[in-house]
Amino acid sequence: MRRVLLWTFAVLLLAAVQSLALQPHPHPPFPGFRRPPKPPTPPKATEEPVIFDASSLGSPVVLDRGWRVGITSNPAAANPGFDDSTWALRDARGTIADVNETGDDSAHSDHEDKYAWFRLHLKLSSNHGPIALLIELPVTQSTAPNLANTGPGADVFANGKLILPEGPHPGETFKFQQISRLYNLDIPANETSLTLAVRTLYISTGLSGYTNFFYNRTFDLGNPMDLNRELELWSVRTLFERLPRLVIAILLLFLSVFLLTLYFTQKGHPEYLWLALHELVQVPISIIDLAGSSARLDNIWYGALYLQLVFISAYLYFEFLVAFLALKRRWYIKGLRYTAPILALIAPTILLVGRNKIIALAVILLCSIFWVIGWAIFVFLTLIVATIKRNFEAGLLLIPLVLTMVGIAEPILTGGMGDLGGGTYRSPLTIQAGPIPIHFAAIADFAGLLAIIIIIFVRFLRIHHEQERVSGELAAARSVQELMIPREKVQTPGYEVDSVYTPATEVGGDFFHIEPTSDGGLLVILGDVAGKGLQAAMNVSMLMGALRRTTERSPARLLESLNRVLIGSDSFTTCQVVWFGPDGEVVVANAGHLPPYLNTQEVRLPGGLPLGVVSEVTYDEVRLYLHPGDRLLMMSDGVVEARQGSGELFGFDRVHNLSNQSAFYIADAAKAFGQEDDITVLTIRRLAKAMAA
């Protein structure tokens, strides 16, 4: 009973894999899928059973007729002396007709598994040599995760003896996906009769039903060496069948590494990270698919890993699409994002199914299926809407997605077109490249890769042009900034001026101007333009041009004049104007800038609006006096706003403690603390010789 439950679960699980295959340029899980045709029910054979004469085994004998078929849980059906004369006679050529259950199960427990038995009687020559049986499956089906096509595994008995196959996990074939296997029958040379008995779990209906047992299997009897060569050819064809997917997996690996490199070199593009992770998750799917289809990975682990990777891939593509199209965080996006953690429970729940967690598995799978349906609707509608809005890149992403859907649906919808005799279905959309078949789904995968490469290339060109434009703006801004920052020490009779300017970026927003006046005094202007780059530099150039044109030396009137210049510039500027008289008199007017320090004490100034905010505004003036040796400290807000990694600010207390230090010392201390904005520090000290004047 346990085997029946395990097999039923595996079939349902892999069917869920098929229904959840809606992923962007994914590896469709069922290439070459074909639904067995439904021919008219063949008539029951009435002739006497065929006894094969296998006396000459120079070439393999195809065992395609004369099979006795019965449904029973009686293990004696494996014995050569078992009476199967009342069983139905069927040929091993495609789908067979139903048979009635035998009436010999009354002595057996209801808990025993019920099997479909297939028995065949053969005649051997004396001294026949080694004999083997090859049960071969079609390559296009056995290399796809589609248990429903091949059905459960089979146990082979030769003259009542259970024969274990060669290959991986010979004693537990029912736990793995079915592959072609070789059975060395170990028949003594003096035995001239052979009764083959093959049993499989009884499944009455569906693609896995016992009536389709011969549809996907060919039985060859012959010399082990000859059959082993046939098996090797089957393995080579299997590898060729999967080669396009393996090549795509390698390409995806390189693409993901390239995308990660782009993400770390071009900041501000999270779509590269999400797409890189999506492609990286796609890589092991082909490896797991190959391991599962070659019976190296049991069905439970196979289904758990496959489903988990498919759902993770879908979620990563969702995040990529949100970042790629810069979508607003609407309710449906939040809904998909906040319900996505349930997808992480798929693999753990599947692996716990053997511990009576079937109800939990059903709930998780059901919720996950609903999530994927919502995901598919979101992805298609989003890309279609973006394409209609003439988003070239969204249109490129939509093409491989549509091709992938065609690659999945085409073999499913047209599988019934196979011949009624059970011939292997061959897709008309498959391209044969020598011995390698390239299915339409693989073409869709390559189209997806090509679309991503084109998108990356187009984005790279656009970003490159944008960087060139920004570089041009920065070069122009630097040229303007060279005009607003004094490069040579200005002669300041009666005063000693030290200045330090450290921009946070290539082009800063701070500026200062030092100019001796005709009355023997000194005019110092310090400001901070909101913003950075060319716009900030242009605003400063307007201010500097206004300063050069005006003859006004009153700090308050100067601020009012500069304010009128900046009205309508969509920006504002904090500014401080200080006039130093030849006799030590100081007049200060402030427009929202930090107050200066006289020696070590902060100068209290009335509040004033920054420049460019209100068209008509007046500013107040504050008068001070500098004795010989006194010093006035002026600075930008980049000093107090310097911040450590922990978030601690440099602050006014540190400025107060360092206010008697040189401009260079204060600027270096703020920069070492953690510079985030432009740092400008000016110190103006009155010289003693001013008294002599």
C-alpha positions, 0 to 999 in steps of 0.5 A, spaced: 500 500 500 505 504 501 508 503 494 501 505 491 501 511 495 508 513 493 507 512 486 500 516 486 503 522 490 509 522 485 504 522 479 500 528 482 507 532 484 509 531 477 503 533 474 503 539 478 510 541 475 507 541 469 501 545 471 506 550 474 511 551 468 509 558 467 516 561 468 520 566 463 524 563 458 524 556 463 526 549 461 519 547 460 519 540 463 515 536 458 519 536 451 516 531 446 510 530 451 505 526 447 498 523 450 497 516 448 492 516 442 485 513 443 484 508 438 478 504 438 478 498 443 482 492 440 479 486 439 481 481 444 485 475 441 482 468 441 488 464 438 492 460 442 498 463 446 504 464 442 511 460 444 517 464 442 522 460 439 529 463 442 533 458 439 537 463 435 539 469 439 544 472 433 540 478 434 535 481 439 528 478 439 522 483 439 517 480 444 511 484 441 505 478 442 503 473 446 502 476 452 497 474 458 495 479 462 491 479 469 490 483 475 491 480 481 495 480 488 497 473 488 505 473 488 504 466 485 503 469 478 511 470 478 511 462 478 512 458 471 507 453 473 502 458 475 495 457 471 494 463 466 490 460 461 484 464 463 488 470 462 486 475 456 491 474 451 494 481 448 499 483 443 505 488 446 503 494 440 501 500 444 494 501 448 491 494 450 484 493 452 482 492 459 482 485 462 477 482 468 480 481 475 482 474 476 478 471 482 484 468 486 484 474 491 480 472 496 485 468 500 489 475 500 489 481 505 486 487 502 492 491 504 496 487 499 498 491 493 494 489 487 498 488 480 497 488 473 501 482 471 504 480 464 506 473 462 510 470 456 512 463 455 518 462 451 522 456 448 530 456 448 535 452 445 539 447 449 546 451 450 543 457 449 548 461 452 547 468 456 540 471 455 538 478 457 532 482 457 532 490 455 526 494 457 527 500 453 523 506 453 522 512 448 528 517 449 523 523 448 519 521 454 524 518 458 528 524 459 522 528 461 519 529 468 513 526 466 511 520 470 504 520 467 507 517 461 511 511 463 507 509 469 510 506 475 516 501 475 516 494 473 518 488 477 521 482 472 521 475 474 524 469 470 522 462 471 519 465 478 526 468 480 526 476 481 531 479 476 534 486 479 536 490 473 543 493 472 543 501 473 542 505 479 538 503 484 536 496 482 532 494 488 528 501 488 526 502 481 519 504 483 522 510 487 525 513 481 523 516 474 523 510 469 529 509 464 531 503 459 534 498 463 537 491 462 536 485 466 541 479 466 536 473 466 541 468 469 538 462 465 542 455 466 544 453 459 540 446 460 534 450 461 530 450 454 523 454 457 523 461 460 517 464 463 517 471 463 513 475 468 512 482 469 508 486 474 506 493 475 502 497 480 495 496 478 492 503 476 486 502 472 485 509 468 489 515 466 496 515 462 499 511 468 494 506 467 496 498 465 493 499 459 498 503 456 504 499 459 506 497 452 505 503 449 512 506 452 516 500 452 519 495 448 521 488 450 527 485 447 530 478 448 537 477 446 545 476 448 547 481 454 553 484 449 548 486 444 543 489 448 548 493 452 550 496 446 543 498 444 542 501 452 549 505 450 546 508 444 539 509 448 544 513 453 547 517 448 540 519 444 538 521 451 544 525 452 543 528 445 536 530 447 538 534 453 544 537 450 541 544 448 538 545 455 545 543 458 548 548 453 543 553 456 544 552 463 552 554 462 550 560 458 545 562 463 551 561 468 555 566 464 549 571 464 548 571 471 555 572 473 555 578 467 549 581 470 552 581 477 558 585 475 553 590 472 550 591 478 556 592 482 559 596 477 553 600 476 549 602 482 542 604 482 540 598 478 537 593 482 533 590 476 540 587 474 541 583 481 534 580 480 535 578 473 542 575 475 539 571 481 533 569 476 538 566 471 542 563 477 536 559 479 535 557 472 542 553 472 541 547 477 534 546 474 537 542 468 542 539 472 536 536 477 532 534 471 538 530 468 539 527 475 531 525 475 530 523 468 536 518 469 534 515 475 540 518 480 535 522 484 528 519 487 522 522 485 520 526 492 527 529 492 526 531 484 519 534 485 521 538 491 527 541 488 524 542 481 518 545 484 522 549 489 526 552 484 521 554 479 517 558 484 523 561 486 525 563 479 518 566 478 518 570 484 525 573 482 522 574 475 516 578 479 521 582 483 525 584 476 519 586 472 517 591 478 524 594 478 525 593 471 519 597 469 519 602 475 512 600 477 509 603 483 507 599 489 500 598 488 496 593 492 496 587 487 504 588 487 504 588 495 499 582 495 504 578 491 510 580 495 507 579 501 504 572 500 511 570 496 514 567 503 509 561 502 513 558 496 519 557 501 515 551 504 514 547 498 520 543 498 520 542 506 513 540 506 514 535 500 520 532 503 515 531 509 510 527 506 512 521 508 510 523 515 503 524 514 503 531 512 499 530 506 494 535 508 499 540 509 502 539 502 495 539 499 494 546 502 501 549 500 501 546 493 494 549 492 496 556 495 502 556 491 498 554 484 494 560 486 500 565 487 503 562 480 496 564 477 496 571 479 503 571 477 502 569 470 496 574 470 501 580 472 507 578 468 503 578 462 498 584 463 504 588 465 508 586 459 503 587 454 501 594 457 508 596 457 509 594 450 502 598 448 506 604 451 511 603 446 516 600 451 521 596 447 524 592 452 518 590 455 516 587 448 523 584 447 521 580 454 514 578 452 516 575 445 520 569 449 515 568 454 509 567 448 514 562 445 515 559 451 508 558 452 507 555 445 513 550 446 509 548 452 502 547 449 504 545 442 506 538 444 500 537 449 495 539 444 498 536 438 500 529 442 494 526 440 496 526 433 501 520 434 499 514 430 494 509 432 499 504 433 503 507 438 509 510 434 513 516 438 510 523 436 515 527 433 514 535 434 513 538 427 517 544 430 523 540 432 529 542 428 534 536 428 541 538 428 545 532 426 544 527 432 541 533 436 534 535 436 532 542 438 525 542 441 521 549 440 522 550 447 529 550 447 528 555 441 524 559 446 530 559 451 535 561 446 530 567 444 529 569 452 537 569 452 538 573 446 532 578 448 536 579 455 542 580 451 539 585 447 536 589 453 542 589 456 546 592 450 541 597 449 541 599 456 548 599 456 548 604 450 543 608 454 547 609 460 553 610 457 550 616 453 547 618 460 554 618 463 557 622 457 552 627 458 553 627 466 560 628 465 560 633 460 555 637 465 560 636 470 566 638 466 562 645 465 560 645 472 568 644 474 569 650 469 564 655 472 566 653 479 574 655 478 571 662 477 567 662 484 573 659 488 579 663 489 585 659 487 590 664 489 591 668 496 587 674 496 591 680 498 587 683 505 591 689 508 590 689 516 587 681 516 589 674 515 584 670 511 585 662 511 580 658 507 579 651 506 574 648 501 573 640 500 567 638 496 564 632 497 563 630 490 566 632 483 562 639 483 560 642 490 555 647 492 559 651 496 562 657 494 566 663 497 568 670 495 573 675 498 574 682 495 578 688 498 574 694 498 575 701 496 575 704 503 580 699 505 576 694 508 574 687 506 568 683 503 567 676 505 561 672 502 560 664 504 554 661 501 551 654 500 547 652 493 542 647 494 543 641 489 549 639 486 552 639 479 551 643 473 544 647 475 548 649 482 554 651 478 550 655 474 546 658 480 553 660 483 555 663 476 549 668 476 551 670 483 558 671 482 556 675 476 551 679 480 557 681 485 561 683 479 556 688 477 554 691 483 557 697 487 553 695 493 557 694 499 552 693 505 551 686 507 544 687 507 543 690 501 547 685 497 543 679 500 537 683 497 540 684 491 542 677 490 535 674 492 532 678 486 537 674 482 535 667 484 528 668 484 525 663 479 531 659 479 527 653 482 533 653 488 535 656 494 541 658 497 544 660 504 548 665 504 552 670 509 555 676 507 561 680 512 564 686 511 570 688 515 572 695 516 579 697 516 578 700 524 576 693 526 568 694 525 564 688 522 557 688 519 554 681 518 548 679 514 545 672 514 540 669 509 539 662 513 546 660 514 550 658 520 552 663 524 559 665 525 564 664 531 568 670 534 574 667 537 570 661 541 563 664 542 557 663 537 555 670 534 547 671 535 544 673 529 537 674 527 533 669 522 533 670 515 530 667 509 535 663 504 536 667 497 531 665 492 525 663 496 521 670 497 521 675 492 521 681 496 525 680 503 529 684 507 535 682 512 538 685 518 545 687 520 549 685 526 555 690 528 561 687 531 568 689 533 575 685 532 580 687 536 587 686 534 588 678 534 581 677 534 578 672 529 572 670 526 570 663 524 565 662 518 563 655 515 558 651 511 553 646 514 558 640 511 562 641 518 556 640 523 553 635 518 559 630 518 556 623 520 560 617 522 557 610 520 554 609 526 549 615 525 553 620 530 553 627 527 560 632 528 555 637 531 555 644 534 559 642 540 565 639 537 565 646 533 565 650 539 571 646 542 575 646 536 573 654 534 580 656 536 583 652 531 586 653 524 581 652 518 585 647 516 585 643 522 577 644 523 576 642 516 580 635 517 577 633 523 570 634 520 572 630 514 575 624 518 569 624 522 565 622 516 564 627 510 557 627 507 557 634 504 561 640 502 566 642 507 568 650 507 571 653 513 574 660 513 578 664 518 579 672 518 584 674 523 585 682 525 592 683 524 596 688 529 598 693 524 591 695 523 592 699 529 598 703 526 594 705 520 
